[in-house]
Amino acid sequence: MYLPKHQYIKVPSGELPLLKDINGNDYKKPSAIKTSANEFYDVPSKDLEFGNFTNAERLFTQKIPATEELPTLPKPTERDYKAGKLDRHFLQNKSTKAITEISKQLFDTKSKNISLYEKVAKLEWKLEGPVGDITVNGNVFKGASNVNKEAVMELNKTMKGIKDIVTNYSQFVPETPADKMEKEKPKQVKTSFDIPSPSKKL
């Protein structure tokens, strides 16, 4: 990554926020580089002086979480229902492993200001019914509940514990006539018939 000179400046330590390197160690050098995107890098090597940030060591704003964020449940809009999906956002405290659902606004803020102590993730949530699986002519079509469950399990691979937080996979999904028809389908009962074989007369 290359940046023109007007997009970064050298800042003395007294004007810097508390910074940590990628290993979580306090940054104690007398200055650092700040870019126009509000990102911080270690003091320049020769390459960095010419705007070459390819091998520059990124620094991170020190944020030690003191309190947990309050959960914020999304409120699907008419536009969301027309689109048939909704983005849900989550924050994990790396120290406590606690996971909280947060607003899109907070997610955007956290995403732009990376912290060593937090992880954020976005989950695509299906709103379009039917809620449950539907069987048509012997073919099973996956409902929103199963689609959402699979999305949660996939996210759990990178945000451990989310599967214990999000367990209502049909949340926000309205029932459809197809759901009602599926519920009202008569249950198939297995029956057996004994057909006597014709007796042979001698």
VEXDREN-2710 file (C-alpha; in Angstrom, 1 decimal):
% VEXDREN-2710
k/r/px/py/pz
1/MET/0.0/0.0/0.0
2/TYR/1.3/3.4/-1.0
3/LEU/0.2/6.7/0.4
4/PRO/1.0/10.2/-0.9
5/LYS/2.8/12.5/1.7
6/HIS/-0.3/14.6/2.3
7/GLN/-2.1/11.6/3.7
8/TYR/0.2/10.8/6.6
9/ILE/2.1/12.7/9.3
10/LYS/4.6/12.0/12.0
11/VAL/3.1/12.5/15.5
12/PRO/5.1/12.9/18.7
13/SER/4.3/10.5/21.6
14/GLY/2.7/13.3/23.7
15/GLU/0.0/13.8/21.1
16/LEU/-0.7/10.1/20.5
17/PRO/-3.5/8.0/22.1
18/LEU/-2.4/4.9/24.0
19/LEU/-1.2/2.5/21.4
20/LYS/-0.3/-1.2/21.3
21/ASP/1.6/-3.3/18.7
22/ILE/0.3/-6.4/17.1
23/ASN/1.5/-8.5/20.1
24/GLY/-0.4/-6.4/22.6
25/ASN/2.7/-4.6/24.0
26/ASP/2.6/-0.9/24.8
27/TYR/4.1/1.3/22.1
28/LYS/6.7/3.4/23.8
29/LYS/8.6/5.0/20.9
30/PRO/8.8/8.8/20.8
31/SER/6.7/9.1/17.7
32/ALA/4.4/7.2/15.3
33/ILE/2.8/7.7/11.9
34/LYS/-0.8/8.7/11.6
35/THR/-2.7/8.4/8.3
36/SER/-5.6/10.4/7.0
37/ALA/-7.8/7.2/7.7
38/ASN/-6.9/7.6/11.4
39/GLU/-4.7/4.5/11.4
40/PHE/-1.3/4.4/13.3
41/TYR/2.0/2.8/12.2
42/ASP/5.4/2.4/13.7
43/VAL/8.0/5.1/13.1
44/PRO/9.1/5.2/9.4
45/SER/11.7/3.0/7.8
46/LYS/13.2/4.3/4.6
47/ASP/10.4/2.7/2.6
48/LEU/7.8/4.3/4.8
49/GLU/9.3/7.7/4.2
50/PHE/8.5/7.3/0.5
51/GLY/4.9/6.3/1.3
52/ASN/5.4/2.6/1.0
53/PHE/3.3/1.1/3.8
54/THR/3.5/-2.5/2.5
55/ASN/5.7/-3.8/5.4
56/ALA/4.7/-1.1/7.9
57/GLU/3.9/-2.3/11.4
58/ARG/0.3/-1.4/12.3
59/LEU/-0.4/-0.1/15.7
60/PHE/-3.7/-0.3/17.5
61/THR/-5.6/2.0/19.8
62/GLN/-5.5/0.7/23.4
63/LYS/-9.0/-0.1/24.5
64/ILE/-9.4/-2.1/27.7
65/PRO/-13.1/-2.9/27.9
66/ALA/-14.5/-1.8/31.3
67/THR/-18.2/-2.5/30.7
68/GLU/-20.2/-4.7/28.5
69/GLU/-22.3/-3.1/25.8
70/LEU/-26.0/-3.4/26.3
71/PRO/-27.7/-5.7/23.8
72/THR/-29.5/-4.0/20.9
73/LEU/-32.1/-6.1/19.1
74/PRO/-32.7/-5.1/15.5
75/LYS/-36.1/-3.9/14.3
76/PRO/-36.7/-5.1/10.8
77/THR/-38.2/-2.5/8.5
78/GLU/-40.6/-2.8/5.6
79/ARG/-37.6/-2.5/3.3
80/ASP/-35.9/-5.5/5.1
81/TYR/-39.0/-7.6/4.7
82/LYS/-39.1/-6.7/1.0
83/ALA/-35.5/-7.7/0.6
84/GLY/-36.2/-10.9/2.6
85/LYS/-33.2/-10.6/4.8
86/LEU/-31.7/-8.5/7.6
87/ASP/-28.1/-8.0/8.8
88/ARG/-27.6/-8.6/12.5
89/HIS/-24.4/-7.4/14.3
90/PHE/-22.5/-8.9/17.2
91/LEU/-19.6/-7.8/19.5
92/GLN/-17.4/-10.3/21.4
93/ASN/-15.2/-9.2/24.3
94/LYS/-12.1/-11.3/23.8
95/SER/-11.2/-11.2/27.5
96/THR/-14.6/-12.5/28.9
97/LYS/-15.7/-14.2/25.6
98/ALA/-19.1/-12.5/26.2
99/ILE/-21.1/-11.8/23.0
100/THR/-23.6/-9.0/22.7
101/GLU/-25.9/-8.1/19.8
102/ILE/-25.2/-4.5/18.8
103/SER/-26.6/-1.8/16.5
104/LYS/-25.4/-1.3/12.9
105/GLN/-24.1/2.1/14.0
106/LEU/-21.9/0.7/16.8
107/PHE/-20.8/-2.1/14.5
108/ASP/-19.6/0.4/11.9
109/THR/-17.8/2.4/14.5
110/LYS/-16.1/-0.7/16.0
111/SER/-15.1/-1.9/12.5
112/LYS/-13.3/1.3/11.7
113/ASN/-11.5/1.4/15.0
114/ILE/-10.0/-2.0/15.5
115/SER/-9.4/-3.1/19.1
116/LEU/-7.2/-5.9/20.2
117/TYR/-9.8/-6.7/22.9
118/GLU/-12.9/-7.0/20.7
119/LYS/-14.2/-8.9/17.7
120/VAL/-17.2/-7.9/15.6
121/ALA/-19.2/-10.0/13.1
122/LYS/-22.2/-9.6/10.8
123/LEU/-24.8/-12.3/10.4
124/GLU/-27.2/-12.4/7.5
125/TRP/-30.7/-13.3/8.8
126/LYS/-33.3/-14.7/6.5
127/LEU/-36.7/-13.0/7.0
128/GLU/-38.6/-14.5/4.0
129/GLY/-40.8/-17.4/4.9
130/PRO/-41.9/-20.1/5.0
131/VAL/-40.5/-20.5/8.6
132/GLY/-40.3/-24.3/8.5
133/ASP/-39.2/-26.8/5.9
134/ILE/-41.9/-27.4/3.2
135/THR/-42.4/-30.7/1.3
136/VAL/-43.8/-30.4/-2.2
137/ASN/-44.2/-33.5/-4.3
138/GLY/-41.7/-35.3/-2.1
139/ASN/-39.1/-32.6/-2.4
140/VAL/-38.1/-30.8/0.8
141/PHE/-37.5/-27.0/0.6
142/LYS/-35.5/-25.4/3.4
143/GLY/-37.4/-22.9/5.5
144/ALA/-36.0/-19.7/7.0
145/SER/-35.5/-21.3/10.4
146/ASN/-33.1/-23.9/9.0
147/VAL/-31.3/-21.4/6.8
148/ASN/-30.7/-19.1/9.9
149/LYS/-29.5/-22.0/12.0
150/GLU/-26.9/-22.9/9.4
151/ALA/-25.7/-19.3/9.3
152/VAL/-25.3/-19.2/13.1
153/MET/-23.4/-22.5/13.1
154/GLU/-21.1/-21.2/10.3
155/LEU/-20.4/-18.0/12.3
156/ASN/-19.7/-20.0/15.4
157/LYS/-16.5/-21.3/13.7
158/THR/-15.0/-17.8/14.0
159/MET/-17.0/-16.3/16.9
160/LYS/-17.1/-19.2/19.4
161/GLY/-20.2/-19.2/21.6
162/ILE/-22.6/-17.4/19.2
163/LYS/-24.6/-20.6/18.9
164/ASP/-25.5/-20.4/22.6
165/ILE/-26.6/-16.8/22.2
166/VAL/-28.7/-17.0/19.1
167/THR/-31.1/-19.9/19.4
168/ASN/-34.4/-18.7/18.1
169/TYR/-33.9/-19.2/14.4
170/SER/-37.4/-18.1/13.4
171/GLN/-37.1/-14.7/15.2
172/PHE/-38.6/-11.9/13.1
173/VAL/-39.8/-14.4/10.4
174/PRO/-43.5/-14.1/9.8
175/GLU/-45.5/-17.3/9.2
176/THR/-46.8/-17.9/5.7
177/PRO/-49.8/-19.8/4.3
178/ALA/-47.4/-22.6/3.4
179/ASP/-46.5/-23.0/7.1
180/LYS/-50.2/-23.3/8.0
181/MET/-50.8/-25.9/5.2
182/GLU/-47.7/-27.9/6.3
183/LYS/-49.1/-28.0/9.9
184/GLU/-52.5/-29.0/8.8
185/LYS/-51.3/-31.8/6.5
186/PRO/-52.7/-35.2/7.7
187/LYS/-50.0/-37.4/9.1
188/GLN/-49.2/-40.4/7.1
189/VAL/-50.1/-43.6/8.9
190/LYS/-48.4/-46.8/7.7
191/THR/-50.9/-49.5/7.1
192/SER/-50.4/-53.2/6.2
193/PHE/-52.8/-55.5/4.4
194/ASP/-52.9/-59.2/4.8
195/ILE/-54.2/-60.7/1.6
196/PRO/-54.9/-64.4/2.0
197/SER/-53.6/-66.6/-0.7
198/PRO/-56.2/-68.6/-2.5
199/SER/-56.3/-72.2/-1.2
200/LYS/-55.7/-75.0/-3.5
201/LYS/-58.4/-77.7/-3.7
202/LEU/-57.2/-81.2/-4.4
END
